[in-house]
Amino acid sequence: MSAYKVYGDSISGNCLKVKWTLDLLGVDHDWIETSVLKGETRSSGFLALNPAGQVPLLITPKGNPIAQSNAVLLYLAEKHGGGLLPDKAYERAKVYEWLFWEQYSHEPYIAVRRFQRAFLNKPDDELDPKLLDRGLAALTRMERQLEETDWIAGEGFSLADIALVAYTRFAHEGGFDLSAFPAIKTWVARVEKRLDLGAL
């Protein structure tokens, strides 16, 4: 059986979370670098694979495409195990809760501010103030949780940790000072060690 193919941009936390999950699970895959900044996700060839024009995009060994980073994570965890999803329904639902929250209340602010600041080189005074305000609110929500538990969705390491660490570990590039969030800093180091990423 041929390997998975992953179309991804290495500057994207959404893409890296897929790569980290594949690596953690020991799943063979081919990474196809696809630059957002160069417009490669808008090429006719890529749009034929994913009409949404977004990375990451996973192509299964049977040639089936799966888009949306957290959908890809769920597929991989369900297909390959690895203990990344709890067995009990309630605990599993809490992982889903954090995955949905990450895409709605975390990524749109922390990731977007980072992208505009670090890759589009926009000065702070040109950025929408709500990106900072809502990003800080998201970090505060995480800090409160991580003051209570070692892992974001409860007592065990899960997909929720992979999904949320992806942009949180780069939050400083968006102008978010993690020194104000000691529980998050400790958790980031814990997840980096689990994923064998090495500290930034």
Helices and strands as residue ranges (DSSP letters): E 4-8, H 13-25, E 29-33, G 40-42, H 44-49, E 57-59, E 65-67, H 69-80, H 89-101, I 102-106, H 107-114, I 115-119, G 124-126, H 129-146, H 159-168, G 171-174, G 178-180, H 182-195
